């Protein structure tokens, strides 16, 4: 009898041990890029503490092209359970069957209502939620290095009213400050990838014409066609041609450096750029974390101006574009409830607002204003004023391909010296080849 | 007999496993080249068979022809320079009177053994506008050059030669060791100059090894992706878009994996033809 009790007790102990071990060994993998490391690391710490589960960290370091790496990992089935997806790629990623719908989770999540509708839409496709926007920004503003402006005798604060003024200011820097290698730096070409579109030319296209009939876009939402040729595209390409080919305001070597992002930031913080077009996040990112000066010190060196419209009748005084990175759930996730728990912890009000405030990034939540670390950040208050002038990319299936052809069209004018009309014709033909004549239109 | 069978099976199994994996991958890529499969979008989930459309498109694509021209210039220049420089260094190393040969050998070999990505960043820093090369040029009164935008293909070629010469040098050095020293002694007795000895003895006796070296570096250089992609990404524009970079850009940046597979097969056929040419030449040489 006692032997039976012993065996039974041992069996129960074994079952108990296996259960505990099984729970403790629950693992989810989380894949994120280095710029987001602080918020992910803090969320991971809390997640592990509260759930007892482990997180397999899949950090993608600086220098790796994040979008390509993530896409390849998704295609190969090697991506994490929780992943990051560029807002412009939600449609393509959903269509590929890579990410899981989150409707069932967000409907019971009180925080979801704190997201502005535009940002709920950014992570959604065909009315269903797939990603939660983690950050947004003004993707294209004009940064300028104050000591160079002083040397060139350009009054500050600088507020250019049109593209001509931007070009003339850069010419003045080129003339008067010989140490400036790139009087006007603007992301260009295929090595910059999506950065050349979202931090570069798309803001110029939006600011090149009026918004009536989607004349200033790459996609016409009324006719549901890609715009292959338009005055806006041609004007924007011509602006690039002026910078790179005609006025030689920016050598192209930095656009093809081994690490283009790293090189652009180095050039800016070393004062080798006069005016540089880039995202509002650069306020913090221009310097590596270890070398980053305090905000007051940064303010003495660096300032920014809104990117003006082209100056053509009806164009906006300031134009920018807002992208955003979303966090999503891999369609192959084994334990979606656990992954959702991580997403919930990651996107909590306090964590989000504190990180955004520290990183100089804009919030997409209404309640961030209640968190002092965010609400009292002067830089964010000022940048936030640009949001009424901000627009969005055409996050539709096919956008990634269109964006790539836009980048190549930029190279046609900036490197090959084609006229803007020739480059636009080339771009139009590529779109027709890609999507068919009935899916591409010309705006006169 | 039984022992022999076991040995044969044991030795063949790794080959068979390797072949199966290779054939599956190649077979899939071949199938993909006849589809519109992409890495993202609906065609990632449900690709359609489109027959020869990828191949038709390829032959109408000016970027494909551009990549062929760039690859021909790149591969031709790298192979010729690396082979010539490797031979020169091997002869130098083989010569007894040269004192600094250990230092030269170490420097050349070091550039070969460092990982590719380190090589890219090192070379990128060397040819950077503010880099060492321009600093040296400034000392001798030459104004600095923006190498990566003004001579991108040239610096890519030289960088690759810098990184790969050690292989040729080591190969030739071992070939030179097999040349009987009596040949040189006899030539010296006849009053032959160094150049005459090189033409009459060294070159003919090492010719098969030279051909093998050419054969191997042609295959490697034609398919070598990391260096150029890391250094320039194929730019500025398409100035350095050699075939492997073109395949990568189409497959992974435009996400057209089916089209990329079609280009890969055409490229493979081209390399195969070049290899057959080398092999025929090698066989003829062996007969002589």
Interface residues (C-beta under 8 A of the other chain):
Chain A: X68 X71 X72 X75 X89 X92 X93 X95 X96 X97 X98 X181 X189 X190 X191 X193 X251 X252 X253 X255 X256 X257 X258 X397 X398 X400 X401 X404 X411 X412 X415 X416 X433
Chain B: X38 X39 X40 X41 X42 X44 X45 X57 X120 X121 X124 X128 X129 X146 X147 X148 X149 X150 X152 X230 X231 X232 X233 X234 X235 X236 X237 X238 X239 X249 X252 X253 X254 X255 X257
